[in-house]
Amino acid sequence: MFFASDNSGPAHPLVMAALVHANEGYAMPYGADALMDEVRVRIREIFEAPEAAVYLVATGTAANSISLATLSQPWDTIFCATEAHIQEDECNAPEFYTGGAKLTLVPSEHAKMTPPALHRAIEAEEGRGVHGPQRGPVSITNVTERGTIYSVAELTELCKVAKSFNLPTHLDGARFANALVALGCTPAEMTWKAGIDAVSFGGTKNGCMGVEAVIFFDPKHAWEFELRRKRGAHLFSKHRYLSAQMLAYLTDDLWLDLARRANAANARLVRGLKQIEGVTFLHEPDANMSFAGWSRAGHQRLHDSGATYYIWEGVLDGTDPDKVLTARMVADWSTRDDNIDRFLELVRG
């Protein structure tokens, strides 16, 4: 019963097999391997973007931070939701890699920025000239850190606001596939057709061992990203092991199949929780992550049985068994129905 995070689950056997196969013989380093050529072609096809610049890094933090550094200047501010991953979970890496650009947090609803709130935040950063931060890129997390999803229409409206100020937009897609299958749209519709300029396209949370793609739809950013990736110590020497993972991930739509499995597992969990008296949800779950609250006694039963997840608000230790504690649960492609059903049984008591 492991629901702590999708990046804690196993890599898919086809990804591991691809790594073993890539280990045979020799290949040119630093992204000059033949597998990377195939990855580049495949991602361009998937995104309907034949001119896109495509790169691989090993972590989502590198993908987000180096992308944003490429789109901004040290004296800029990056606009993002209060609960954005770059704000909550990256130890100021965006500020580090940009050389000092700050983050301006935009008030959100269920971790989603609204166009009016974004407009007000951008508009507020004016009038101080050299004394204040300059307007920089807008970064959007989809799936959000609270398990909600921006629709294509919502993404388009946010991008329109950014474009009205001539600002670029970045999509943090660590769970890109989960958002995509939930929306039922194409990668192009969720990105450049909506106005997105750069994407962090995640693999690690969805069945890869450790690889993320960075995609710039305007290749003018390519050389600067390459320099920043190298200078930031994220250019792999034995790059073929990144390429092999990503190619296996994209082959025969494995990436979409794994995301559907993860989303379906979370949907099963959510359906069961909603049938239990006293369980409440903080946000309506849209993909493979959910936040819900139930009694301390229920949490104690789960804890005693070895279930792993994050208690989000409250502490397990306490004397009131009826006290409601909230939890974050994340399903991955390997989450089994019997583990979900056992989890629900323990919550029910």
C-alpha positions as MATLAB code, in Angstrom:
seq = 'MFFASDNSGPAHPLVMAALVHANEGYAMPYGADALMDEVRVRIREIFEAPEAAVYLVATGTAANSISLATLSQPWDTIFCATEAHIQEDECNAPEFYTGGAKLTLVPSEHAKMTPPALHRAIEAEEGRGVHGPQRGPVSITNVTERGTIYSVAELTELCKVAKSFNLPTHLDGARFANALVALGCTPAEMTWKAGIDAVSFGGTKNGCMGVEAVIFFDPKHAWEFELRRKRGAHLFSKHRYLSAQMLAYLTDDLWLDLARRANAANARLVRGLKQIEGVTFLHEPDANMSFAGWSRAGHQRLHDSGATYYIWEGVLDGTDPDKVLTARMVADWSTRDDNIDRFLELVRG';
ca = [
       0.000    0.000    0.000;
       2.406    2.618   -1.242;
       0.812    5.961   -2.093;
       3.611    8.345   -1.103;
       4.545    9.448   -4.623;
       4.654    8.290   -8.220;
       8.410    8.893   -8.307;
       8.772    6.155   -5.700;
       7.336    3.455   -7.962;
       9.373    1.097  -10.150;
      10.626    1.836  -13.620;
       8.701   -0.070  -16.280;
      10.343   -3.312  -17.501;
      10.477   -2.017  -21.079;
      12.448    1.009  -19.888;
      14.850   -1.203  -17.979;
      15.216   -3.502  -20.981;
      16.047   -0.513  -23.149;
      18.791    0.489  -20.722;
      20.304   -3.008  -20.883;
      20.197   -2.932  -24.667;
      21.775    0.541  -24.751;
      24.623   -0.783  -22.628;
      25.909   -2.937  -25.475;
      28.933   -1.613  -27.300;
      29.819    2.020  -27.798;
      27.950    5.234  -28.504;
      28.980    8.843  -28.946;
      28.648   10.903  -25.729;
      26.952   14.171  -24.734;
      23.776   13.671  -26.763;
      25.423   12.700  -30.045;
      24.147    9.119  -29.730;
      21.894    7.639  -32.408;
      19.133    6.998  -29.873;
      18.881   10.728  -29.194;
      18.327   11.339  -32.890;
      15.329    9.008  -32.681;
      14.055   10.695  -29.528;
      14.228   14.087  -31.174;
      12.277   12.885  -34.202;
       9.662   11.153  -32.075;
       9.043   14.125  -29.775;
       8.732   16.464  -32.734;
       6.154   14.113  -34.251;
       4.200   13.754  -31.011;
       4.072   17.526  -30.496;
       3.517   18.328  -34.183;
       6.505   20.646  -33.946;
       9.102   19.809  -36.614;
      11.408   22.693  -35.685;
      11.347   22.176  -31.907;
      14.620   22.022  -29.998;
      14.633   18.894  -27.825;
      16.999   18.049  -24.962;
      17.204   15.550  -22.119;
      18.211   15.962  -18.479;
      17.982   13.561  -15.562;
      15.786   15.529  -13.143;
      12.678   17.663  -13.164;
      14.452   20.341  -11.170;
      17.063   20.666  -13.913;
      14.405   20.706  -16.619;
      12.408   23.468  -14.940;
      15.281   25.569  -13.683;
      17.471   25.570  -16.770;
      14.440   26.173  -19.006;
      13.404   29.168  -16.936;
      16.973   30.455  -16.866;
      16.968   30.342  -20.657;
      13.732   32.341  -20.785;
      14.676   34.982  -18.219;
      17.316   37.402  -16.996;
      18.728   37.595  -13.439;
      16.829   40.807  -12.801;
      13.465   39.334  -13.869;
      10.691   37.820  -11.810;
       8.991   34.563  -12.770;
       5.224   34.423  -12.258;
       3.778   31.188  -10.869;
       0.987   29.893   -8.654;
       1.476   30.006   -4.912;
       1.580   26.192   -4.879;
       3.755   25.785   -7.982;
       6.350   23.035   -7.834;
       9.120   25.551   -8.550;
       8.024   27.405   -5.413;
       7.325   24.519   -3.052;
       9.755   21.766   -3.915;
      12.925   22.903   -5.664;
      15.036   24.481   -2.902;
      15.303   27.808   -4.800;
      16.878   26.041   -7.789;
      15.139   28.360  -10.286;
      16.587   31.375   -8.472;
      20.013   29.691   -8.457;
      20.071   28.726  -12.134;
      18.671   32.048  -13.310;
      21.378   33.865  -11.378;
      18.931   35.594   -9.089;
      15.542   35.962  -10.764;
      12.856   35.929   -8.084;
       9.464   34.233   -8.053;
       6.282   36.272   -7.860;
       3.519   34.109   -6.425;
       0.103   34.497   -8.000;
      -2.930   33.741   -5.767;
      -4.590   30.550   -6.908;
      -7.754   28.511   -6.580;
      -7.083   24.817   -5.966;
      -3.475   25.483   -7.021;
      -4.537   27.013  -10.340;
      -3.838   30.597  -11.362;
      -6.720   32.505  -12.895;
      -6.205   34.941  -15.793;
      -7.383   37.983  -13.769;
      -5.039   37.136  -10.886;
      -2.130   36.625  -13.274;
      -2.887   39.903  -15.040;
      -2.939   41.786  -11.736;
       0.351   40.231  -10.646;
       2.121   41.087  -13.896;
       0.631   44.575  -14.034;
       1.799   45.248  -10.477;
       5.425   44.807  -11.498;
       5.788   48.170  -13.169;
       6.506   51.755  -12.294;
       9.692   51.168  -10.287;
      12.044   51.155  -13.244;
      15.547   50.131  -12.293;
      14.539   49.705   -8.653;
      12.174   46.755   -9.142;
      12.269   43.326  -10.776;
      11.514   43.221  -14.476;
       8.701   41.110  -15.820;
       9.817   37.605  -16.736;
       8.254   34.310  -17.844;
       5.056   32.718  -16.597;
       5.421   29.138  -15.346;
       2.387   26.837  -15.170;
       2.334   23.450  -13.420;
       0.074   20.837  -15.029;
      -0.852   18.512  -13.209;
      -0.755   20.990  -10.322;
       0.770   20.225   -6.939;
      -2.735   19.635   -5.586;
      -3.776   17.115   -8.228;
      -5.925   19.504  -10.249;
      -5.590   20.157  -13.985;
      -5.700   23.231  -16.176;
      -7.969   22.680  -19.158;
      -6.748   23.627  -22.616;
      -9.034   26.670  -22.487;
      -7.552   27.734  -19.142;
      -4.005   27.310  -20.432;
      -4.886   29.355  -23.502;
      -6.299   32.202  -21.424;
      -3.238   32.310  -19.159;
      -0.960   32.363  -22.203;
      -2.996   35.215  -23.676;
      -2.366   37.233  -20.534;
       1.357   36.508  -20.722;
       1.501   37.388  -24.419;
      -0.296   40.667  -23.785;
       2.805   41.659  -21.802;
       5.181   40.015  -24.328;
       6.210   37.395  -21.786;
       7.142   33.773  -22.569;
       5.355   30.838  -20.941;
       6.787   27.640  -19.492;
       4.861   24.465  -18.701;
       6.093   22.311  -15.841;
       4.928   18.920  -17.084;
       6.460   16.524  -14.584;
       3.079   14.766  -14.827;
       2.448   15.871  -18.405;
       1.102   12.483  -19.508;
      -1.346   12.300  -16.594;
      -2.764   15.703  -17.505;
      -2.917   14.848  -21.189;
      -4.882   11.615  -20.864;
      -7.243   13.232  -18.358;
      -7.955   16.073  -20.788;
      -8.186   13.840  -23.856;
      -6.345   16.364  -26.013;
      -3.152   16.250  -28.089;
       0.288   17.343  -26.856;
       0.208   20.207  -29.344;
      -3.167   21.405  -28.057;
      -1.888   21.400  -24.485;
       1.280   23.303  -25.377;
       2.226   25.452  -28.346;
      -1.280   25.701  -29.777;
      -2.360   27.145  -26.422;
       0.602   29.543  -26.403;
       3.226   27.624  -24.392;
       6.827   28.377  -25.411;
       8.773   25.752  -23.452;
       7.876   22.445  -21.793;
       9.434   20.273  -19.127;
       8.154   16.901  -20.321;
       8.328   14.393  -17.489;
       9.252   10.730  -17.578;
      10.552    9.927  -14.099;
       7.163   10.033  -12.351;
       5.544    7.904  -15.054;
       7.663    4.783  -15.354;
      11.165    5.937  -16.297;
      14.220    5.522  -14.094;
      15.294    9.153  -14.369;
      14.821   11.296  -17.483;
      12.979   14.481  -18.439;
      12.778   16.210  -21.811;
      13.029   19.946  -22.374;
      11.259   21.245  -25.458;
      11.533   24.731  -26.931;
       9.071   25.341  -29.731;
      11.182   28.245  -30.980;
      14.681   26.866  -31.714;
      16.235   30.289  -31.111;
      16.591   29.222  -27.464;
      18.549   26.063  -28.310;
      22.142   27.249  -28.058;
      21.638   29.169  -24.830;
      19.976   26.142  -23.238;
      22.863   23.935  -24.325;
      25.352   26.282  -22.723;
      23.343   26.587  -19.527;
      22.862   22.824  -19.304;
      26.595   22.230  -19.626;
      27.544   25.051  -17.254;
      24.954   23.799  -14.766;
      26.505   20.286  -14.757;
      23.470   18.599  -16.321;
      24.922   17.476  -19.648;
      25.304   13.705  -19.301;
      28.466   12.181  -20.702;
      26.914    8.730  -21.218;
      23.823   10.369  -22.607;
      22.574    7.214  -24.339;
      21.158    6.014  -21.004;
      18.852    9.026  -20.942;
      17.968    8.585  -24.616;
      17.213    4.884  -24.187;
      14.737    5.558  -21.407;
      12.922    8.288  -23.282;
      12.746    6.313  -26.511;
      11.297    3.269  -24.752;
       8.860    5.562  -22.926;
       7.575    7.000  -26.200;
       7.526    3.752  -28.203;
       4.055    2.319  -28.885;
       2.544    5.025  -26.651;
       3.849    3.411  -23.469;
       3.879    6.849  -21.814;
       0.139    7.240  -22.387;
      -0.670    3.714  -21.246;
       1.239    4.186  -17.988;
      -0.483    7.502  -17.299;
      -3.894    5.946  -17.912;
      -3.056    3.193  -15.421;
      -1.988    5.709  -12.776;
      -5.045    7.910  -13.308;
      -7.353    4.883  -13.217;
      -5.794    3.683   -9.955;
      -6.368    7.056   -8.339;
      -9.934    7.157   -9.665;
     -10.601    3.776   -8.019;
      -9.195    5.084   -4.741;
     -11.250    8.276   -4.943;
     -14.481    6.418   -5.709;
     -13.939    4.232   -2.681;
     -13.082    7.103   -0.359;
     -16.164    9.044   -1.431;
     -18.317    6.124   -0.315;
     -16.904    6.217    3.219;
     -18.812    8.393    5.698;
     -16.783   11.290    7.040;
     -14.172   11.424    4.277;
     -13.772   14.871    2.748;
     -11.676   16.116   -0.167;
      -9.610   19.298   -0.239;
      -9.613   19.438   -4.048;
     -11.463   17.528   -6.744;
      -8.898   15.001   -8.029;
      -8.305   15.254  -11.766;
      -5.405   12.882  -12.409;
      -3.319   10.546  -10.217;
      -3.096   12.582   -7.014;
      -5.690   13.215   -4.323;
      -5.980   15.059   -1.012;
      -8.537   13.822    1.483;
      -9.253   13.874    5.209;
     -10.529   11.243    7.640;
     -10.235   10.333   11.294;
      -6.987    9.896   13.164;
      -8.163    6.393   14.045;
      -8.325    5.529   10.361;
      -4.853    6.918    9.802;
      -3.563    4.894   12.738;
      -4.983    1.679   11.267;
      -3.231    2.425    7.972;
       0.019    3.263    9.733;
      -0.068    0.074   11.779;
      -0.623   -1.952    8.598;
       2.360   -0.428    6.813;
       0.562    1.903    4.411;
       2.795    4.676    3.106;
       1.474    8.121    2.197;
       1.889   11.695    3.392;
      -0.171   13.134    6.213;
      -0.640   16.619    4.835;
      -2.260   18.459    7.738;
      -2.163   17.312   11.352;
      -0.046   14.771   13.229;
      -0.650   11.100   13.799;
       0.241   11.303   17.488;
      -2.700   12.564   19.501;
      -5.418   11.569   21.920;
      -8.530   12.377   19.874;
      -9.272    9.414   17.553;
     -11.978   11.381   15.733;
      -9.693   14.296   14.824;
      -9.622   14.676   11.028;
      -6.176   14.586    9.450;
      -5.703   15.207    5.745;
      -3.485   13.124    3.506;
      -1.862   13.277    0.087;
      -2.029   10.084   -1.956;
      -0.416    9.528   -5.333;
      -0.945    6.493   -7.555;
       1.549    5.333  -10.174;
       1.380    2.931  -13.118;
       2.145   -0.070  -10.897;
      -0.485    0.583   -8.190;
      -2.506   -2.595   -7.713;
      -6.256   -2.856   -7.200;
      -5.870   -5.152   -4.202;
      -3.676   -2.581   -2.448;
      -6.238    0.138   -3.141;
      -9.041   -2.036   -1.793;
      -7.070   -2.891    1.345;
      -6.311    0.817    1.897;
     -10.026    1.601    1.674;
     -10.883   -1.213    4.047;
      -8.548    0.220    6.675;
      -9.909    3.748    6.297;
     -13.420    2.366    6.697;
     -12.448    0.490    9.860;
];
